[in-house]
């Protein structure tokens, strides 16, 4: 479950300059693991979820990193059923992170960049 949530959250937050990404899908999913129950309507928003969203946003500073996070989140989303797409779309804002594009399971990760 945490893999899917992680993919969705990261998708929203990441855009940067092309270089080889140093962020792994394991890092993405573990950073956002606390968000899964909230995003599947199974519990309240844990403080650790927003900490993870903010941390991941800080880690993804290049276009390559942001695209990698996006791909990881989309992959995770395929593994977990029951995500509330409304909660997923608003998670960055809920956690105080500004993202210049909509968060969605259908986001084309190749279109993500560091441009705002």
N, CA, C and O of each residue as an XYZ file, in Angstrom:
464
protein
N       0.815     -1.189      0.000
C       0.000      0.000      0.000
C       0.862      1.257      0.000
O       0.557      2.208     -0.720
N       1.908      1.282      0.774
C       2.735      2.492      0.868
C       3.417      2.819     -0.452
O       3.723      3.981     -0.720
N       3.656      1.816     -1.271
C       4.301      2.067     -2.562
C       3.429      2.927     -3.460
O       3.932      3.812     -4.153
N       2.148      2.679     -3.455
C       1.232      3.433     -4.309
C       1.122      4.858     -3.838
O       1.190      5.787     -4.643
N       0.956      5.041     -2.577
C       0.818      6.381     -2.030
C       2.078      7.177     -2.285
O       2.027      8.354     -2.642
N       3.176      6.542     -2.104
C       4.449      7.207     -2.320
C       4.552      7.707     -3.753
O       4.982      8.836     -3.991
N       4.165      6.886     -4.689
C       4.238      7.281     -6.097
C       3.366      8.481     -6.385
O       3.770      9.384     -7.117
N       2.181      8.499     -5.819
C       1.259      9.594     -6.078
C       1.764     10.899     -5.507
O       1.677     11.944     -6.153
N       2.281     10.844     -4.325
C       2.761     12.047     -3.668
C       3.966     12.616     -4.388
O       4.041     13.814     -4.661
N       4.876     11.765     -4.680
C       6.100     12.218     -5.323
C       5.811     12.780     -6.696
O       6.449     13.740     -7.128
N       4.874     12.200     -7.369
C       4.478     12.654     -8.692
C       4.194     14.134     -8.665
O       4.580     14.865     -9.578
N       3.534     14.572     -7.646
C       3.120     15.958     -7.541
C       4.266     16.898     -7.280
O       4.258     18.031     -7.761
N       5.221     16.468     -6.552
C       6.224     17.364     -6.008
C       7.454     17.577     -6.869
O       8.195     18.524     -6.606
N       7.721     16.772     -7.869
C       9.066     16.772     -8.414
C       9.302     17.181     -9.847
O       8.726     16.632    -10.785
N      10.184     18.181     -9.987
C      10.622     18.701    -11.282
C      12.045     19.276    -11.162
O      12.316     20.035    -10.232
N      12.961     18.927    -12.091
C      14.309     19.489    -11.984
C      15.162     19.314    -13.236
O      14.674     18.800    -14.243
N      16.428     19.733    -13.193
C      17.337     19.660    -14.338
C      17.809     18.239    -14.589
O      18.060     17.499    -13.638
N      17.936     17.841    -15.855
C      18.299     16.467    -16.176
C      19.703     16.070    -15.709
O      20.706     16.685    -16.073
N      19.728     15.044    -14.910
C      20.950     14.377    -14.474
C      20.515     12.986    -14.057
O      19.317     12.703    -14.024
N      21.436     12.128    -13.745
C      21.049     10.798    -13.317
C      20.475     10.882    -11.917
O      21.083     11.467    -11.020
N      19.303     10.297    -11.732
C      18.628     10.373    -10.440
C      19.351      9.544     -9.389
O      19.837      8.447     -9.661
N      19.408     10.093     -8.192
C      20.014      9.392     -7.069
C      18.937      8.906     -6.112
O      19.242      8.318     -5.075
N      17.682      9.150     -6.458
C      16.561      8.731     -5.622
C      16.052      7.385     -6.129
O      15.789      7.221     -7.321
N      15.916      6.426     -5.221
C      15.412      5.109     -5.593
C      13.933      4.993     -5.231
O      13.419      5.763     -4.420
N      13.262      4.026     -5.842
C      11.857      3.794     -5.504
C      11.727      3.351     -4.047
O      10.726      3.655     -3.398
N      12.708      2.652     -3.536
C      12.688      2.263     -2.126
C      12.687      3.478     -1.213
O      11.981      3.507     -0.205
N      13.478      4.474     -1.568
C      13.513      5.715     -0.794
C      12.170      6.426     -0.863
O      11.663      6.905      0.151
N      11.598      6.494     -2.046
C      10.310      7.162     -2.242
C       9.226      6.487     -1.405
O       8.493      7.156     -0.677
N       9.127      5.173     -1.507
C       8.059      4.472     -0.790
C       8.254      4.517      0.718
O       7.284      4.672      1.461
N       9.478      4.387      1.177
C       9.692      4.427      2.625
C       9.457      5.827      3.181
O       8.987      5.980      4.308
N       9.783      6.843      2.395
C       9.591      8.224      2.834
C       8.109      8.564      2.958
O       7.725      9.362      3.813
N       7.285      7.971      2.119
C       5.852      8.282      2.109
C       4.972      7.189      2.706
O       3.746      7.276      2.638
N       5.577      6.176      3.283
C       4.820      5.036      3.810
C       3.736      5.427      4.803
O       2.675      4.803      4.835
N       3.982      6.439      5.602
C       2.999      6.830      6.617
C       1.753      7.482      6.022
O       0.786      7.728      6.742
N       1.763      7.760      4.741
C       0.623      8.412      4.089
C      -0.427      7.418      3.591
O      -1.555      7.814      3.300
N      -0.083      6.161      3.490
C      -0.960      5.169      2.864
C      -2.332      5.077      3.519
O      -3.345      5.130      2.821
N      -2.390      4.942      4.821
C      -3.696      4.785      5.468
C      -4.569      6.014      5.243
O      -5.776      5.884      5.039
N      -3.988      7.178      5.277
C      -4.739      8.415      5.034
C      -5.262      8.454      3.601
O      -6.431      8.769      3.377
N      -4.417      8.140      2.644
C      -4.793      8.226      1.233
C      -5.760      7.135      0.795
O      -6.346      7.223     -0.285
N      -5.931      6.119      1.615
C      -6.899      5.059      1.317
C      -8.112      5.162      2.236
O      -8.862      4.198      2.400
N      -8.298      6.330      2.830
C      -9.445      6.579      3.723
C      -9.478      5.642      4.921
O     -10.549      5.353      5.454
N      -8.315      5.167      5.348
C      -8.261      4.223      6.464
C      -7.806      4.863      7.763
O      -7.636      4.164      8.763
N      -7.609      6.155      7.774
C      -7.170      6.801      8.999
C      -6.925      8.281      8.811
O      -6.995      8.801      7.697
N      -6.635      8.960      9.923
C      -6.345     10.399      9.864
C      -4.957     10.639      9.260
O      -4.176      9.706      9.071
N      -4.677     11.890      8.966
C      -3.379     12.262      8.401
C      -2.326     12.255      9.501
O      -2.351     13.113     10.383
N      -1.392     11.288      9.461
C      -0.330     11.267     10.472
C       0.692     12.373     10.195
O       0.960     12.695      9.038
N       1.251     12.945     11.239
C       2.242     14.012     11.057
C       3.443     13.520     10.253
O       4.054     14.288      9.509
N       3.774     12.260     10.403
C       4.900     11.695      9.666
C       4.692     11.693      8.164
O       5.656     11.683      7.399
N       3.438     11.703      7.741
C       3.135     11.744      6.308
C       3.631     13.057      5.717
O       4.365     13.056      4.729
N       3.239     14.165      6.311
C       3.662     15.473      5.795
C       5.169     15.659      5.926
O       5.792     16.298      5.078
N       5.745     15.115      6.963
C       7.200     15.165      7.102
C       7.840     14.462      5.909
O       8.826     14.947      5.354
N       7.283     13.327      5.520
C       7.788     12.587      4.370
C       7.610     13.336      3.061
O       8.515     13.364      2.227
N       6.436     13.948      2.880
C       6.165     14.719      1.661
C       7.159     15.874      1.547
O       7.727     16.107      0.480
N       7.364     16.584      2.632
C       8.291     17.720      2.632
C       9.728     17.261      2.400
O      10.486     17.911      1.680
N      10.090     16.152      3.005
C      11.439     15.612      2.838
C      11.686     15.191      1.391
O      12.738     15.481      0.820
N      10.717     14.512      0.814
C      10.855     14.065     -0.570
C      10.947     15.260     -1.517
O      11.708     15.239     -2.484
N      10.186     16.274     -1.237
C      10.245     17.492     -2.048
C      11.651     18.095     -1.999
O      12.158     18.565     -3.018
N      12.276     18.084     -0.838
C      13.635     18.615     -0.696
C      14.666     17.729     -1.393
O      15.657     18.233     -1.922
N      14.442     16.418     -1.398
C      15.379     15.494     -2.035
C      15.361     15.613     -3.552
O      16.400     15.481     -4.199
N      14.197     15.859     -4.118
C      14.033     15.861     -5.574
C      14.294     17.255     -6.133
O      13.364     18.029     -6.357
N      15.550     17.561     -6.352
C      15.937     18.894     -6.798
C      16.321     18.971     -8.268
O      16.570     20.065     -8.776
N      16.375     17.863     -8.952
C      16.706     17.877    -10.377
C      15.525     17.323    -11.168
O      14.656     16.651    -10.614
N      15.502     17.608    -12.451
C      14.435     17.073    -13.303
C      14.460     15.556    -13.256
O      13.411     14.917    -13.169
N      15.642     14.982    -13.313
C      15.787     13.530    -13.263
C      15.209     12.955    -11.970
O      14.496     11.952    -11.996
N      15.519     13.591    -10.845
C      14.995     13.136     -9.554
C      13.471     13.196     -9.532
O      12.815     12.251     -9.092
N      12.918     14.285     -9.997
C      11.468     14.467     -9.961
C      10.755     13.480    -10.871
O       9.691     12.962    -10.530
N      11.340     13.227    -12.014
C      10.750     12.233    -12.921
C      10.827     10.839    -12.313
O       9.894     10.046    -12.441
N      11.943     10.543    -11.650
C      12.099      9.243    -10.997
C      11.052      9.072     -9.903
O      10.428      8.016     -9.800
N      10.857     10.093     -9.094
C       9.855     10.041     -8.028
C       8.473      9.817     -8.634
O       7.692      9.011     -8.127
N       8.179     10.513     -9.695
C       6.903     10.374    -10.393
C       6.691      8.931    -10.845
O       5.635      8.347    -10.598
N       7.691      8.361    -11.502
C       7.583      6.977    -11.987
C       7.425      5.996    -10.829
O       6.654      5.040    -10.920
N       8.151      6.234     -9.746
C       8.044      5.361     -8.571
C       6.641      5.415     -7.983
O       6.081      4.385     -7.610
N       6.078      6.604     -7.900
C       4.732      6.758     -7.349
C       3.686      6.094     -8.232
O       2.755      5.463     -7.732
N       3.835      6.236     -9.535
C       2.878      5.606    -10.439
C       2.958      4.085    -10.335
O       1.933      3.404    -10.378
N       4.162      3.555    -10.200
C       4.329      2.107    -10.043
C       3.698      1.626     -8.748
O       3.017      0.601     -8.722
N       3.925      2.361     -7.687
C       3.367      1.993     -6.387
C       1.845      2.056     -6.419
O       1.175      1.223     -5.809
N       1.304      3.030     -7.120
C      -0.148      3.194     -7.197
C      -0.811      1.990     -7.852
O      -1.965      1.684     -7.550
N      -0.111      1.312     -8.728
C      -0.653      0.126     -9.391
C      -0.750     -1.054     -8.433
O      -1.527     -1.979     -8.666
N       0.024     -1.030     -7.369
C       0.068     -2.138     -6.419
C      -0.935     -2.008     -5.287
O      -1.262     -2.998     -4.633
N      -1.424     -0.813     -5.050
C      -2.339     -0.578     -3.924
C      -3.690     -0.112     -4.444
O      -3.775      0.860     -5.196
N      -4.734     -0.805     -4.043
C      -6.085     -0.419     -4.439
C      -6.699      0.493     -3.395
O      -6.325      0.450     -2.223
N      -7.635      1.309     -3.820
C      -8.412      2.096     -2.879
C      -7.924      3.492     -2.587
O      -8.365      4.102     -1.614
N      -7.038      4.011     -3.391
C      -6.590      5.381     -3.154
C      -7.719      6.355     -3.437
O      -8.448      6.219     -4.421
N      -7.850      7.326     -2.571
C      -8.810      8.406     -2.764
C      -8.099      9.444     -3.627
O      -7.207     10.144     -3.147
N      -8.487      9.546     -4.894
C      -7.777     10.433     -5.817
C      -7.839     11.898     -5.388
O      -6.918     12.667     -5.663
N      -8.912     12.280     -4.721
C      -9.014     13.651     -4.219
C      -7.978     13.930     -3.148
O      -7.348     14.988     -3.148
N      -7.796     12.976     -2.225
C      -6.794     13.143     -1.169
C      -5.385     13.130     -1.755
O      -4.513     13.884     -1.324
N      -5.180     12.266     -2.736
C      -3.872     12.191     -3.388
C      -3.548     13.527     -4.057
O      -2.439     14.042     -3.919
N      -4.514     14.081     -4.778
C      -4.299     15.325     -5.518
C      -4.005     16.512     -4.609
O      -3.265     17.420     -4.987
N      -4.581     16.507     -3.417
C      -4.413     17.653     -2.515
C      -3.353     17.444     -1.438
O      -3.097     18.353     -0.648
N      -2.734     16.268     -1.389
C      -1.752     15.983     -0.334
C      -0.607     16.997     -0.283
O      -0.268     17.453      0.809
N      -0.002     17.366     -1.402
C       1.086     18.349     -1.305
C       0.631     19.643     -0.629
O       1.303     20.144      0.272
N      -0.501     20.179     -1.059
C      -1.022     21.414     -0.474
C      -1.343     21.217      0.999
O      -1.033     22.073      1.828
N      -1.964     20.091      1.325
C      -2.300     19.773      2.711
C      -1.051     19.774      3.583
O      -1.096     20.151      4.754
N       0.055     19.351      3.000
C       1.320     19.268      3.736
C       2.202     20.504      3.564
O       3.354     20.503      3.998
N       1.680     21.545      2.942
C       2.430     22.788      2.815
C       3.481     22.799      1.723
O       4.437     23.572      1.784
N       3.307     21.943      0.721
C       4.255     21.871     -0.389
C       3.560     22.394     -1.644
O       2.464     21.950     -1.985
N       4.197     23.329     -2.321
C       3.635     23.902     -3.542
C       4.146     23.142     -4.756
O       5.351     22.977     -4.943
N       3.205     22.682     -5.580
C       3.555     21.948     -6.792
C       2.877     22.646     -7.974
O       1.668     22.875     -7.938
N       3.640     22.987     -9.022
C       3.099     23.771    -10.137
C       2.302     22.986    -11.175
O       2.080     23.489    -12.277
N       1.874     21.787    -10.861
C       1.112     20.979    -11.806
C       0.184     20.064    -11.017
O       0.436     19.787     -9.844
N      -0.886     19.595    -11.647
C      -1.833     18.730    -10.935
C      -1.232     17.359    -10.640
O      -0.454     16.821    -11.427
N      -1.610     16.808     -9.490
C      -1.172     15.468     -9.113
C      -2.247     14.485     -9.544
O      -3.416     14.619     -9.180
N      -1.835     13.496    -10.323
C      -2.795     12.548    -10.868
C      -2.087     11.251    -11.237
O      -0.889     11.238    -11.519
N      -2.860     10.150    -11.229
C      -2.303      8.859    -11.631
C      -1.998      8.840    -13.127
O      -1.266      7.972    -13.601
N      -2.549      9.784    -13.859
C      -2.337      9.826    -15.305
C      -1.269     10.842    -15.723
O      -1.099     11.104    -16.914
N      -0.562     11.405    -14.770
C       0.483     12.377    -15.088
C       1.553     11.749    -15.977
O       1.987     10.623    -15.733
N       1.972     12.472    -16.996
C       3.064     12.029    -17.856
C       4.363     12.505    -17.205
O       4.685     13.692    -17.249
N       5.096     11.587    -16.611
C       6.314     11.933    -15.875
C       7.371     12.591    -16.761
O       8.205     13.348    -16.266
N       7.343     12.310    -18.066
C       8.313     12.920    -18.978
C       8.104     14.424    -19.132
O       8.999     15.135    -19.588
N       6.922     14.906    -18.751
C       6.634     16.338    -18.857
C       7.057     17.118    -17.622
O       6.941     18.344    -17.593
N       7.542     16.428    -16.610
C       7.957     17.082    -15.375
C       9.340     17.701    -15.572
O      10.242     17.082    -16.137
N       9.483     18.926    -15.095
C      10.773     19.619    -15.185
C      10.932     20.499    -13.957
O      10.076     20.491    -13.072
N      12.008     21.248    -13.895
C      12.217     22.157    -12.773
C      11.598     23.512    -13.051
O      11.588     24.386    -12.184
N      11.087     23.687    -14.247
C      10.456     24.969    -14.592
C       9.174     25.145    -13.798
O       8.408     24.200    -13.611
N       8.952     26.354    -13.339
C       7.736     26.641    -12.571
C       6.797     27.457    -13.412
O       5.709     27.809    -12.956
